[in-house]
């Protein structure tokens, strides 16, 4: 028995290079579970968005979310040997739900088609290595502004869903006048308890915050009691292969496809570099096997659309696993296994996913974390500050990530020309600027 165990360890060592990265199987298991706990909230939030709001089948979305995360994370571990996990991206799921399906009244099947197309383009850009040219053409300030804007957007959605921010005829929005309602009080409790966990640096703080909030909500009758804890996964048939690719192409959804592609491309690139840097995996400030990592991401997005979920992307929460000692793709393998195990806990998700007081604190906290990228913007230079600020501001105000991106891309070349720095702008930015101007005029 010991010989078999030793042989397995030796095989894993050779495949993942455990000794080279100064790690072992036990450490990688701990890291994999840690990463899963820090991002397990997506298993509740994603079905609540796509299922509870966008009109898709909640059970099918839950299975699609779990499988897309498991397969994408497994591909990242086996192909690229990185301790990085993937799942449907926060912000992109909100864009899919609130801007595309609800705001533009586009059927979710067509929206899934747009997600699939964006994943296919991402894959082609990766294979042909054009991605490097595109990544280098987009100014850093705009990349950080998009991330911060998405943070504001999903935090606003969290506050709105929890009825902490309400509609107002005089001021558009206002602070709730019903502060004593059980739902609002439970949301505030969820925010406080989650902040406590995060400030105390307890790994999985967002997930634990949701669990405790759900338990408190259950005690006070706000959260329904689950009929059972374990069950076979629900059917994925209502969303499987339901994407409408031709519909996405025929409707000319250029802006939607571009928004999915843009956010996924730069969110993934930033996450890969950030986590790899934390794990000391960069060589000469470059990311080894970057093509494989990006391929895993794009394939996962296409599979996710096929299953019935919004864009799959790399999760910065993977840094929690790295902090726990994860250094190789074996960490990702164990995270993927946890997502498969989670398939059998749908009754719990079903009970809490429809309660905004449980999911809203996670949206608000994740929004806070995403806005931290603002520190990277050069606010002293107006030609950098103006497009970055308006990119960020327009996302929550217009309820659209795509509009924020469009405004920033139109303004950036213009203010650079005003500043006498027009030659510093990459030609691709001028092309995109013209395309977005045409979008505003004709669409």
C-alpha positions as CSV (number, residue, x, y, z in Angstrom):
1,X,0.0,0.0,0.0
2,X,2.8,2.4,0.9
3,X,4.5,1.6,-2.4
4,X,1.4,2.5,-4.3
5,X,1.1,5.7,-2.4
6,X,4.8,6.5,-3.0
7,X,4.4,5.8,-6.7
8,X,1.4,8.1,-6.9
9,X,3.3,10.9,-5.1
10,X,6.3,10.3,-7.4
11,X,4.1,10.5,-10.5
12,X,2.4,13.7,-9.3
13,X,5.9,15.1,-8.5
14,X,7.1,14.5,-12.0
15,X,3.9,15.8,-13.7
16,X,3.5,19.0,-11.7
17,X,7.1,19.5,-10.5
18,X,6.3,19.6,-6.8
19,X,9.9,19.4,-5.6
20,X,11.0,22.0,-8.1
21,X,8.4,24.4,-6.7
22,X,9.2,23.4,-3.1
23,X,5.7,22.0,-2.3
24,X,4.1,18.6,-1.7
25,X,0.7,16.9,-2.2
26,X,-0.6,17.8,1.3
27,X,0.2,21.5,0.8
28,X,-1.5,21.5,-2.6
29,X,-4.6,19.9,-1.2
30,X,-4.9,22.5,1.5
31,X,-4.3,25.3,-1.0
32,X,-6.9,23.8,-3.4
33,X,-9.6,23.7,-0.7
34,X,-8.6,27.2,0.5
35,X,-9.1,28.6,-3.0
36,X,-12.4,26.9,-3.4
37,X,-13.7,28.3,-0.1
38,X,-12.7,31.8,-1.1
39,X,-14.7,31.7,-4.3
40,X,-17.5,29.3,-3.5
41,X,-19.8,32.3,-3.2
42,X,-20.1,32.2,-7.0
43,X,-22.1,29.0,-6.7
44,X,-24.9,31.1,-5.0
45,X,-24.5,34.5,-6.6
46,X,-24.4,33.2,-10.2
47,X,-27.6,31.2,-10.1
48,X,-29.3,34.1,-8.2
49,X,-28.4,36.5,-11.1
50,X,-28.9,34.3,-14.2
51,X,-31.6,32.1,-12.7
52,X,-33.4,34.4,-10.3
53,X,-33.2,37.6,-12.4
54,X,-32.4,36.8,-16.1
55,X,-35.1,34.1,-16.3
56,X,-32.9,31.1,-16.8
57,X,-33.5,27.8,-14.9
58,X,-31.7,28.2,-11.5
59,X,-30.9,24.6,-11.1
60,X,-29.4,24.3,-14.6
61,X,-27.4,27.5,-14.0
62,X,-26.0,26.1,-10.8
63,X,-24.9,22.9,-12.5
64,X,-23.5,24.9,-15.4
65,X,-21.6,27.2,-13.0
66,X,-20.1,24.2,-11.1
67,X,-19.1,22.2,-14.2
68,X,-17.7,25.2,-16.0
69,X,-15.6,26.1,-12.9
70,X,-14.5,22.5,-12.4
71,X,-13.5,22.0,-16.1
72,X,-11.9,25.4,-16.5
73,X,-9.9,25.0,-13.3
74,X,-8.8,21.5,-14.2
75,X,-7.6,22.7,-17.6
76,X,-5.6,25.5,-16.0
77,X,-4.0,23.0,-13.7
78,X,-3.2,20.3,-16.3
79,X,-2.4,22.5,-19.3
80,X,-0.6,25.4,-17.7
81,X,0.4,23.9,-14.3
82,X,-0.8,27.1,-12.4
83,X,-2.5,27.2,-9.0
84,X,-5.3,29.4,-10.5
85,X,-9.0,28.6,-10.4
86,X,-11.7,29.7,-12.9
87,X,-15.4,30.3,-12.6
88,X,-18.1,32.6,-14.1
89,X,-16.8,36.1,-13.6
90,X,-18.3,38.6,-11.2
91,X,-19.3,41.7,-13.0
92,X,-19.6,39.9,-16.3
93,X,-22.5,37.9,-14.9
94,X,-24.1,41.2,-13.7
95,X,-23.5,42.7,-17.2
96,X,-25.1,39.6,-18.8
97,X,-28.1,39.8,-16.5
98,X,-28.8,43.5,-15.9
99,X,-27.5,45.2,-19.0
100,X,-27.9,42.7,-21.8
101,X,-31.0,40.6,-20.8
102,X,-33.0,43.1,-18.7
103,X,-31.7,46.4,-20.0
104,X,-31.5,45.6,-23.7
105,X,-34.3,43.0,-23.7
106,X,-32.1,40.5,-25.4
107,X,-33.1,36.8,-24.9
108,X,-30.7,35.0,-22.7
109,X,-30.1,32.4,-25.4
110,X,-28.7,35.2,-27.7
111,X,-26.6,36.6,-24.8
112,X,-25.1,33.1,-24.3
113,X,-24.3,33.1,-28.1
114,X,-22.5,36.4,-27.6
115,X,-20.5,34.9,-24.7
116,X,-19.6,31.9,-26.9
117,X,-18.4,34.1,-29.7
118,X,-16.3,36.2,-27.3
119,X,-14.7,33.0,-26.0
120,X,-14.0,31.8,-29.6
121,X,-12.4,35.2,-30.5
122,X,-10.3,35.0,-27.3
123,X,-9.1,31.5,-28.2
124,X,-8.2,32.6,-31.8
125,X,-6.4,35.7,-30.4
126,X,-4.5,33.4,-28.0
127,X,-3.5,30.8,-30.7
128,X,-2.4,33.5,-33.2
129,X,-0.6,35.4,-30.4
130,X,-2.4,38.6,-31.5
131,X,-3.5,38.9,-27.8
132,X,-0.2,40.4,-26.9
133,X,-0.6,43.3,-29.4
134,X,-4.1,44.0,-28.1
135,X,-3.1,43.9,-24.5
136,X,-0.2,46.2,-25.1
137,X,-2.3,48.6,-27.1
138,X,-4.8,49.3,-24.2
139,X,-3.4,51.9,-21.7
140,X,-3.0,50.7,-18.2
141,X,-5.2,53.5,-16.8
142,X,-8.2,52.3,-18.8
143,X,-7.7,48.7,-17.7
144,X,-7.7,49.7,-14.0
145,X,-10.7,52.0,-14.6
146,X,-12.7,49.2,-16.1
147,X,-12.0,46.9,-13.1
148,X,-12.9,49.7,-10.6
149,X,-16.0,50.6,-12.6
150,X,-17.2,47.0,-12.5
151,X,-16.6,47.0,-8.8
152,X,-18.8,50.1,-8.4
153,X,-21.4,48.5,-10.7
154,X,-21.8,45.2,-8.8
155,X,-21.7,47.0,-5.4
156,X,-24.5,49.3,-6.6
157,X,-26.5,46.2,-7.7
158,X,-25.9,44.6,-4.3
159,X,-27.2,47.8,-2.5
160,X,-30.2,48.0,-4.9
161,X,-31.1,44.3,-4.6
162,X,-31.0,44.6,-0.8
163,X,-33.3,47.7,-0.9
164,X,-30.6,49.8,0.9
165,X,-30.6,52.0,-2.1
166,X,-34.0,52.7,-3.6
167,X,-35.5,54.5,-6.5
168,X,-36.5,58.1,-5.9
169,X,-38.4,60.5,-8.3
170,X,-36.5,63.6,-7.1
171,X,-32.9,62.3,-6.9
172,X,-33.1,59.1,-9.0
173,X,-31.8,57.0,-6.1
174,X,-31.9,57.5,-2.3
175,X,-31.0,55.8,0.9
176,X,-33.8,53.5,2.2
177,X,-36.4,54.9,4.5
178,X,-37.2,51.4,5.8
179,X,-33.9,50.7,7.6
180,X,-35.7,48.5,10.2
181,X,-37.0,46.0,7.7
182,X,-35.7,42.4,8.3
183,X,-34.2,42.1,4.9
184,X,-32.2,45.3,5.2
185,X,-31.1,44.5,8.7
186,X,-29.9,41.0,7.6
187,X,-28.0,42.5,4.7
188,X,-26.2,45.0,7.0
189,X,-25.4,42.1,9.4
190,X,-24.0,40.2,6.4
191,X,-21.8,43.1,5.4
192,X,-20.5,43.5,9.0
193,X,-19.7,39.8,9.6
194,X,-18.1,39.4,6.2
195,X,-15.9,42.5,6.8
196,X,-14.9,41.1,10.1
197,X,-13.7,37.9,8.5
198,X,-11.8,39.7,5.8
199,X,-10.1,42.2,8.1
200,X,-9.1,39.3,10.3
201,X,-7.7,37.7,7.1
202,X,-9.8,34.6,7.6
203,X,-9.6,32.6,4.3
204,X,-12.9,32.1,2.8
205,X,-14.3,35.1,4.6
206,X,-16.9,36.0,1.9
207,X,-18.2,32.4,1.8
208,X,-18.3,32.1,5.6
209,X,-20.1,35.4,5.7
210,X,-22.8,34.2,3.4
211,X,-23.2,31.0,5.4
212,X,-23.6,32.7,8.7
213,X,-25.9,35.3,7.2
214,X,-28.0,32.5,5.8
215,X,-28.2,30.7,9.1
216,X,-29.2,33.9,10.9
217,X,-31.8,34.5,8.2
218,X,-33.1,31.0,8.6
219,X,-33.4,31.5,12.4
220,X,-35.5,34.6,12.0
221,X,-37.6,33.2,9.1
222,X,-36.1,35.4,6.4
223,X,-34.4,32.5,4.6
224,X,-36.5,29.4,3.8
225,X,-35.6,26.1,5.3
226,X,-34.0,23.8,2.8
227,X,-35.9,20.5,2.3
228,X,-32.7,18.6,2.5
229,X,-28.9,19.2,2.3
230,X,-27.7,16.6,-0.2
231,X,-29.3,15.6,-3.5
232,X,-28.4,14.6,-7.0
233,X,-27.6,17.5,-9.2
234,X,-30.6,19.1,-11.1
235,X,-30.9,18.7,-14.8
236,X,-28.8,21.0,-17.0
237,X,-31.2,20.4,-20.0
238,X,-33.0,23.8,-19.8
239,X,-29.8,25.6,-20.6
240,X,-27.5,23.0,-22.2
241,X,-26.8,23.9,-25.9
242,X,-29.4,26.6,-25.8
243,X,-27.1,29.4,-26.9
244,X,-28.2,31.3,-30.1
245,X,-24.9,32.1,-32.0
246,X,-26.6,33.2,-35.2
247,X,-28.9,35.4,-33.2
248,X,-25.9,37.1,-31.6
249,X,-24.4,37.6,-35.0
250,X,-27.6,38.7,-36.8
251,X,-28.5,41.3,-34.2
252,X,-25.1,42.9,-34.7
253,X,-24.2,42.8,-31.0
254,X,-20.7,44.1,-31.5
255,X,-20.6,46.1,-28.3
256,X,-21.8,43.2,-26.2
257,X,-19.4,40.7,-27.6
258,X,-16.6,43.3,-27.3
259,X,-17.4,44.0,-23.7
260,X,-17.4,40.3,-22.8
261,X,-14.1,39.8,-24.7
262,X,-12.4,42.9,-23.3
263,X,-13.2,42.3,-19.6
264,X,-12.3,38.6,-19.9
265,X,-9.1,39.3,-21.7
266,X,-7.7,41.9,-19.3
267,X,-9.2,40.4,-16.1
268,X,-7.6,37.1,-17.0
269,X,-4.2,38.7,-17.9
270,X,-4.1,40.8,-14.7
271,X,-5.1,37.8,-12.5
272,X,-2.5,35.5,-14.1
273,X,0.3,38.0,-13.7
274,X,-0.8,39.0,-10.1
275,X,-1.1,35.4,-8.8
276,X,2.0,34.2,-10.6
277,X,4.0,37.0,-9.2
278,X,2.7,36.2,-5.7
279,X,3.8,32.6,-6.2
280,X,7.2,33.6,-7.6
281,X,6.4,31.9,-10.9
282,X,7.4,34.8,-13.2
283,X,10.6,34.5,-15.2
284,X,12.3,37.8,-16.3
285,X,9.0,39.5,-15.5
286,X,7.2,37.3,-18.0
287,X,4.6,34.6,-17.5
288,X,5.8,31.1,-18.7
289,X,3.1,29.1,-20.5
290,X,0.9,32.2,-20.8
291,X,-0.6,30.8,-24.0
292,X,-1.7,27.6,-22.3
293,X,-3.2,29.6,-19.4
294,X,-5.2,31.9,-21.7
295,X,-6.3,28.9,-23.8
296,X,-7.7,27.2,-20.7
297,X,-9.6,30.4,-19.9
298,X,-11.1,30.8,-23.4
299,X,-12.0,27.1,-23.7
300,X,-13.8,27.4,-20.4
301,X,-15.8,30.4,-21.6
302,X,-16.9,28.5,-24.7
303,X,-17.8,25.4,-22.6
304,X,-19.6,27.6,-20.0
305,X,-21.8,29.2,-22.7
306,X,-22.5,25.7,-24.0
307,X,-23.6,24.6,-20.5
308,X,-25.6,27.8,-19.8
309,X,-23.5,30.4,-17.9
310,X,-21.9,33.7,-18.5
311,X,-18.2,34.3,-19.2
312,X,-15.7,32.1,-17.3
313,X,-12.6,33.9,-16.1
314,X,-9.6,33.5,-13.8
315,X,-10.3,34.4,-10.2
316,X,-8.0,36.6,-8.1
317,X,-9.2,34.6,-5.1
318,X,-6.7,32.1,-6.2
319,X,-4.2,34.2,-4.4
320,X,-5.6,32.7,-1.1
321,X,-4.5,29.3,-2.2
322,X,-1.1,30.6,-3.1
323,X,-0.9,32.2,0.3
324,X,-1.7,28.7,1.8
325,X,1.3,27.3,-0.1
326,X,-0.1,26.3,-3.5
327,X,2.5,26.5,-6.3
328,X,1.5,24.1,-9.0
329,X,-1.5,23.0,-11.1
330,X,-2.2,20.3,-8.5
331,X,-3.8,23.0,-6.4
332,X,-6.2,23.7,-9.3
333,X,-6.9,20.0,-9.6
334,X,-8.1,19.8,-6.0
335,X,-10.1,23.0,-6.4
336,X,-11.8,21.5,-9.4
337,X,-12.7,18.4,-7.4
338,X,-14.3,20.6,-4.8
339,X,-16.5,22.2,-7.5
340,X,-17.6,18.7,-8.6
341,X,-18.5,17.8,-4.9
342,X,-20.5,21.0,-4.6
343,X,-22.9,19.7,-7.3
344,X,-24.6,17.6,-4.7
345,X,-25.4,20.5,-2.4
346,X,-27.9,22.3,-4.6
347,X,-30.8,22.2,-2.0
348,X,-28.8,24.6,0.2
349,X,-28.1,26.9,-2.8
350,X,-31.8,26.8,-3.8
351,X,-32.8,28.0,-0.4
352,X,-30.5,31.0,-0.1
353,X,-29.8,32.1,-3.7
354,X,-33.2,33.9,-4.0
355,X,-32.6,35.9,-0.8
356,X,-30.9,39.2,-1.7
357,X,-29.9,39.7,1.9
358,X,-27.6,36.7,1.6
359,X,-26.0,37.5,-1.8
360,X,-25.9,41.3,-1.6
361,X,-23.1,41.5,1.0
362,X,-20.9,39.4,-1.2
363,X,-21.5,41.8,-4.2
364,X,-20.8,44.8,-2.1
365,X,-17.6,43.4,-0.6
366,X,-16.3,42.1,-4.0
367,X,-17.0,45.6,-5.4
368,X,-14.9,47.2,-2.7
369,X,-12.0,44.8,-3.5
370,X,-12.2,45.6,-7.2
371,X,-12.1,49.3,-6.7
372,X,-8.6,49.0,-5.1
373,X,-7.2,49.2,-8.7
374,X,-7.8,52.9,-8.7
375,X,-4.5,53.5,-6.9
376,X,-2.7,52.5,-10.1
377,X,-4.2,55.4,-12.1
378,X,-2.1,58.5,-12.6
379,X,-4.7,61.0,-11.3
380,X,-2.3,64.0,-11.6
381,X,-2.4,63.8,-15.4
382,X,-5.8,65.0,-16.7
383,X,-5.3,63.1,-20.0
384,X,-5.2,59.9,-17.9
385,X,-7.6,60.9,-15.2
386,X,-10.5,62.1,-17.4
387,X,-11.1,58.9,-19.5
388,X,-10.4,56.7,-16.4
389,X,-12.9,58.6,-14.2
390,X,-15.7,58.7,-16.8
391,X,-15.2,55.0,-17.7
392,X,-15.6,54.1,-14.0
393,X,-18.4,56.5,-13.3
394,X,-20.6,55.7,-16.3
395,X,-20.9,52.0,-15.5
396,X,-23.1,52.3,-12.4
397,X,-24.8,55.5,-13.6
398,X,-25.9,54.0,-17.0
399,X,-26.2,50.5,-15.6
400,X,-23.9,49.3,-18.3
401,X,-20.3,48.0,-18.3
402,X,-20.3,48.3,-22.1
403,X,-21.3,52.0,-22.0
404,X,-18.5,52.8,-19.6
405,X,-15.9,51.0,-21.7
406,X,-17.2,52.9,-24.8
407,X,-17.0,56.3,-23.2
408,X,-13.4,55.7,-22.0
409,X,-12.3,54.4,-25.4
410,X,-13.8,57.3,-27.2
411,X,-12.3,59.9,-24.9
412,X,-8.8,58.5,-24.4
413,X,-7.4,59.3,-27.9
414,X,-9.2,62.6,-27.9
415,X,-7.7,63.9,-24.7
416,X,-4.2,62.6,-25.7
417,X,-4.4,64.6,-28.9
418,X,-5.4,67.7,-26.8
419,X,-2.3,67.1,-24.6
420,X,0.0,66.8,-27.6
421,X,0.5,63.1,-27.0
422,X,-1.4,61.7,-29.9
423,X,1.6,59.8,-31.2
424,X,1.7,57.8,-27.9
425,X,-1.7,56.3,-28.6
426,X,-1.6,52.9,-30.3
427,X,-3.4,52.8,-33.7
428,X,-5.7,50.1,-32.4
429,X,-7.1,52.6,-29.9
430,X,-7.9,55.0,-32.7
431,X,-9.8,52.2,-34.6
432,X,-11.7,51.2,-31.5
433,X,-12.5,54.8,-30.7
434,X,-14.1,55.3,-34.2
435,X,-16.0,52.1,-33.8
436,X,-17.5,53.1,-30.5
437,X,-18.4,56.6,-31.9
438,X,-20.3,54.8,-34.7
439,X,-21.9,52.6,-32.0
440,X,-23.3,55.6,-30.2
441,X,-24.6,57.1,-33.4
442,X,-26.2,54.1,-35.0
443,X,-27.0,51.8,-32.1
